[in-house]
C-alpha cells in the first residue's frame, strides 16, 4: 500500500513527490504500527527519515 501511495504521488515541476497531509499521516501511522525503527522503515520504502520525523511532529 505504501509503495503504491509513493509511486502514484504527484510530482512537482522539479520532480519532487508531493504528498497530501492525509497521505503523510497515513505513512506515519503505518510506520508507528510497523514496529520498525524509523530509519529501517524509511530504507524499506524509499523515504527520508528526517521527513517522516517532521510529519510525525505535525500530526
C-alpha positions in Angstrom: 0.0 0.0 0.0 2.7 2.5 0.9 4.7 1.6 -2.2 1.6 2.4 -4.3 1.0 5.7 -2.5 4.5 6.8 -3.0 4.7 5.6 -6.6 1.5 7.4 -7.6 2.3 10.7 -5.8 2.0 13.8 -7.8 5.3 15.3 -9.0 6.3 18.9 -8.7 7.9 20.7 -11.7 11.3 19.9 -10.1 10.5 16.2 -9.8 9.8 16.1 -6.1 7.0 13.8 -4.9 4.1 15.8 -3.4 2.1 14.1 -0.7 -1.1 15.4 0.9 -1.3 15.8 4.7 -3.6 12.7 4.8 -1.0 10.7 2.9 1.7 11.8 5.3 -0.4 11.0 8.3 -1.1 7.5 6.9 2.6 6.9 6.4 3.4 8.0 10.0 0.6 5.7 11.3 1.9 2.8 9.2 5.4 3.3 10.5 4.3 3.6 14.1 2.3 0.4 13.9 5.1 -1.5 12.0 7.3 -1.9 15.0 10.3 -0.9 12.9 12.7 1.9 13.7 12.2 5.0 11.5 15.5 4.6 9.6 14.7 0.9 8.8 11.1 1.8 7.8 12.4 4.6 5.5 15.0 2.3 3.9 12.4 -0.2 3.0 10.0 2.4 1.5 12.5 4.8 0.0 11.6 7.7 2.3 13.8 10.3 4.1 14.0 9.8 7.8 14.0 13.4 8.7 10.8 14.0 6.7 9.0 11.2 8.4 10.0 12.6 11.9 8.8 16.0 10.7 5.5 14.6 9.6 5.1 12.8 12.9 5.5 16.1 14.8 2.8 17.7 12.7 0.2 15.0 13.2 
